[in-house]
Amino acid sequence: MTESSPSPVVQGAPPGRGLGPRAAAVLVFGSSAAVLVVEIVALRLLAPYLGLTLETSTMVIGIALTAIALGSWLGGRMADRIDPRRLLGPSLGVSGAVVALTPAVLRATAEWAPAVLLSIASLTILVPGALLSAVTPIVTKLRLTSLAETGTVVGRLSGVGTAGAIAGTVLTGFVLVSRLPVSGILLGLGTLLVAGSALVEWRTRGWSGAPALALAVVAGGLATTVVPGGCDAETRYHCARVVSDPDRDGGRTLVLDGVRHSYVDIEDPTFLEFTYVRAIASVVDAAFPEGEPLAAHHLGGGGLTFPRYLAATRPGTHSVVSEIDGGVVRIDRDRLGLSSEAGVDVRVEDGRLGLRRLDTGSLDLVVGDAFGGVSVPWHLTTVEAMTDVRRVLDEDGLYVANLIDHGDLAFARAEAATLAEIFEHVALVGEPADIGLDPAAVPEGGNLVVLASGRPIDLRAAQEALDARRTGWKIASGDDLTSWIGDARVLTDDYAPVDQLLQPYGSRGGR
């Protein structure tokens, strides 16, 4: 009988380093979860300054993946050259300090040096992400004692790391963001990482604390409380503020992610500040007999300016609003004077899902005014979505929507083309230069209002109402609109690149 050879020992990784299998699993699980927490929270932290767009999301995800790849590679190389016990604590501690300081650093940069915000934001994701991702190869090196167990150790820790990433994603999206402010999440995570650093140093090297890093975390917490953050409240989706109008006692502006989304006069709901809201009111008033109550559904709520206007000018109107952000609804009630007697029923739900539960032919009016950052949510722009809008409207029903676009207005053209596929009668309201009625002028973009119906629209009456409200806007329809649309592609659930069609610059209006 041949005697079996002992498994070769991994060079440079003697056993007995004070890190058992459970501690190793906890470190890998926690560090992987922390990377995803930082990634998701970074999206919310940057939204007030860069917008909540597909481009912003792609950038943050790309930086996070780069950090994971870089940290895993460098962590493995360093663990082969330096005693891993000397790497583990500093990786956790420095990442914790950076995470805790991130809210203060980004908000101060946005306030005083906005030109370098993107670079600073990249570093606040890249540095902790890379350091935390280095934990897995470092811990793996600490746990390897022979080649015979390489597959088991690497596979186990890889699975634990993936489970941690999943847990961090779910915990952040469903629990943390709904209960804690962004700065609180990052400060708490930074504190846990520094505490973990001190514990690891004690277990592996006998070090009793991490005073410098702890001091950095405390400084980060204090700075977060004094650096301007731009938020009265952090909702599930937005950084929200309510700004009083110095010229009107009841005037309030709802600002979401740095964008003026709604103006509400809590004492006089018939006062309409934004030009596009006056345009929507003009079209609706011209389309239906004066004072007639309507059955209306609103995709997007914001400050609920137009639902309140309908309740005030058309007593008996029942407006149902699909507003995805429950935090905005709370602001409407607590800060913007919405009462249960206002004739407005607000439901916290996605607008597309809200349409599905409505009965066929049950509505006189559907108003589209939902925005995420600079764009209408893409799934509310497609042929399939507009087919559902057409279904819930009665024979004389009207769909009217607020669009925002700039540059060559590629998105607005595509949306008008999409509506023309579903409705017999479509028109566009806006500045003459933007809708092609003043060829000599250069389009500037901004708000446009599109309207669609299965019945002819009284455009003359609508134009008279627009003129009476001194909007300066005109109406394009028929051949003028067809020429303006040109060869724009119809949007579908299978193809709706709304963010790419938009030109994300210039000021943005709101609800």
C-alpha positions, 0 to 999 in steps of 0.5 A, spaced: 500 500 500 502 506 498 502 512 503 498 518 501 502 524 501 500 530 505 497 536 502 502 541 501 501 547 505 500 554 502 506 558 502 506 564 506 500 563 510 501 559 516 495 557 520 493 560 527 492 567 525 486 569 530 481 569 524 476 563 525 471 561 519 465 564 522 469 571 523 471 570 516 464 569 513 462 575 517 467 580 515 466 578 507 458 578 508 459 585 511 464 588 507 460 586 501 453 588 503 457 595 505 459 596 498 452 595 495 449 600 501 454 605 499 452 604 491 445 605 492 445 611 497 450 614 493 444 615 487 440 618 492 445 623 495 447 625 488 440 626 485 439 633 487 445 635 484 446 631 478 439 629 477 436 622 477 437 619 470 439 613 467 446 616 466 447 618 473 445 611 475 449 608 470 455 612 472 454 610 479 453 603 477 460 603 473 464 606 478 462 601 483 463 595 479 470 598 477 471 599 485 469 592 486 474 589 480 480 594 482 479 592 490 479 585 489 485 585 484 489 589 489 487 586 495 489 579 492 496 582 490 497 586 497 495 579 501 501 575 497 506 581 499 504 583 506 502 580 512 494 580 511 493 581 518 496 588 517 491 590 511 484 588 514 483 593 519 486 599 515 481 597 509 475 597 514 477 603 518 479 607 512 473 605 508 469 607 514 472 614 515 470 615 508 463 613 508 462 617 514 465 623 511 461 622 504 455 626 505 459 632 508 464 632 503 459 632 497 454 637 499 460 642 501 463 640 494 456 642 491 455 648 494 462 651 493 466 647 488 460 644 483 465 644 477 469 638 481 463 635 484 463 629 479 470 627 480 469 628 488 463 623 487 467 618 483 472 618 489 467 617 495 464 611 491 471 608 488 475 609 495 471 605 500 468 600 494 475 598 493 477 598 500 471 594 502 472 589 496 479 588 498 477 584 504 474 578 501 481 576 498 485 578 504 480 574 508 481 568 503 489 568 504 488 568 512 483 562 511 488 558 506 492 553 510 493 548 504 492 547 497 487 541 498 482 546 501 483 552 496 476 550 492 472 550 499 475 556 502 474 560 496 467 558 494 465 558 501 467 566 501 465 567 494 458 565 496 458 569 502 460 575 499 454 574 494 449 573 499 452 579 503 451 584 497 444 581 496 442 583 503 445 590 502 441 591 496 435 589 499 436 592 506 437 599 503 432 599 498 426 596 502 428 598 510 434 603 510 432 608 505 424 608 508 426 609 515 433 613 515 436 620 512 441 618 507 446 622 511 444 617 517 445 611 513 452 613 511 454 615 518 451 609 521 455 605 516 461 608 517 461 607 524 460 600 524 466 599 519 470 603 524 468 599 530 469 593 526 476 595 524 478 596 531 475 589 533 479 586 527 485 589 529 484 587 537 483 580 534 488 579 529 494 584 532 492 585 539 491 593 538 486 596 542 483 601 538 482 606 532 482 613 535 484 616 529 479 613 525 474 614 530 475 621 531 474 622 523 467 618 524 465 623 529 468 629 525 464 626 519 457 626 523 458 633 526 460 636 519 454 632 516 449 636 521 452 643 519 454 643 511 448 645 507 444 639 505 438 642 501 433 638 504 427 639 509 426 631 508 429 625 504 423 621 502 423 614 498 425 618 492 427 625 493 431 630 497 425 635 498 424 642 500 418 647 501 420 654 499 415 660 501 414 665 496 415 672 499 410 675 494 404 671 496 402 669 503 400 663 501 405 661 496 409 655 496 414 652 492 415 644 492 423 643 490 425 636 489 432 634 488 433 641 486 428 642 481 422 646 482 416 641 481 410 645 484 407 651 486 401 651 490 397 657 493 394 654 499 390 660 500 387 660 493 388 654 489 386 657 482 392 661 482 397 658 477 404 660 477 407 656 472 406 657 465 405 650 463 400 649 468 396 655 466 396 652 459 393 645 462 388 649 465 386 653 459 386 646 454 381 643 460 377 649 461 376 650 453 374 642 452 369 641 457 363 646 459 364 651 465 363 648 472 362 641 470 365 636 475 369 631 472 372 624 473 379 625 473 386 621 474 393 624 474 399 620 473 404 624 478 402 628 484 407 633 486 404 639 490 397 637 487 396 644 484 392 642 478 387 637 482 386 642 487 384 647 481 379 642 478 376 641 485 376 649 486 373 651 479 369 645 478 365 643 485 364 635 485 370 633 481 373 627 483 380 627 482 384 620 483 392 621 483 397 616 482 403 619 486 409 614 487 412 617 493 409 617 499 414 622 502 411 627 497 404 626 499 406 627 507 409 633 505 402 635 501 398 634 507 403 637 512 406 643 509 402 644 503 395 644 506 392 638 503 385 636 506 381 630 506 375 635 504 379 637 497 376 632 493 383 629 491 384 622 493 391 620 493 394 613 492 401 611 493 402 607 487 406 607 480 402 611 475 402 605 470 399 600 475 394 605 477 391 605 470 391 598 469 385 597 475 381 603 472 375 601 469 374 602 461 371 608 459 370 611 466 374 618 466 373 624 462 380 627 463 387 624 464 393 628 466 400 626 465 405 630 470 410 625 472 417 626 472 423 622 475 429 627 475 429 630 468 424 625 464 418 623 464 418 615 466 419 611 460 414 606 461 409 612 461 410 614 454 409 608 450 404 606 445 402 600 450 401 606 456 397 610 451 393 605 449 391 604 457 390 611 457 385 611 451 381 605 454 380 608 461 377 615 457 370 615 455 368 617 448 369 625 449 375 624 454 381 628 454 389 626 455 393 632 457 400 631 459 406 636 461 413 634 457 420 637 458 425 637 453 431 641 450 435 641 444 432 638 438 426 636 442 427 629 440 423 626 446 417 631 445 417 629 437 417 622 439 412 622 444 407 626 439 408 621 434 406 615 439 400 619 441 398 620 434 398 612 433 393 611 438 388 618 438 385 621 432 386 628 434 393 630 437 395 637 438 401 640 441 402 647 446 408 651 447 412 657 445 412 658 438 419 657 436 419 650 440 413 647 436 415 650 429 410 656 428 416 661 428 421 658 423 426 664 424 427 663 432 431 658 435 428 653 439 430 653 447 426 648 449 423 647 456 415 645 458 411 643 452 404 641 453 401 635 449 393 633 448 390 628 445 383 625 444 378 621 440 374 627 439 375 633 435 379 639 440 376 646 440 383 649 438 380 656 437 377 656 444 383 653 447 387 658 444 383 664 446 384 661 453 391 661 453 391 668 450 387 670 456 392 667 461 397 671 457 401 665 456 404 667 450 404 659 447 401 657 441 398 651 438 400 646 433 396 641 430 394 638 423 400 639 418 404 643 422 404 638 427 406 632 422 411 636 419 414 638 426 414 631 428 418 629 422 421 622 422 421 621 430 420 614 432 414 611 436 416 609 443 414 602 445 415 598 451 420 594 447 424 601 445 423 607 449 430 610 450 427 617 453 433 619 457 437 618 451 432 622 447 432 628 452 437 634 452 439 634 460 441 641 460 437 648 462 432 649 467 427 644 468 420 646 470 415 642 475 408 641 477 
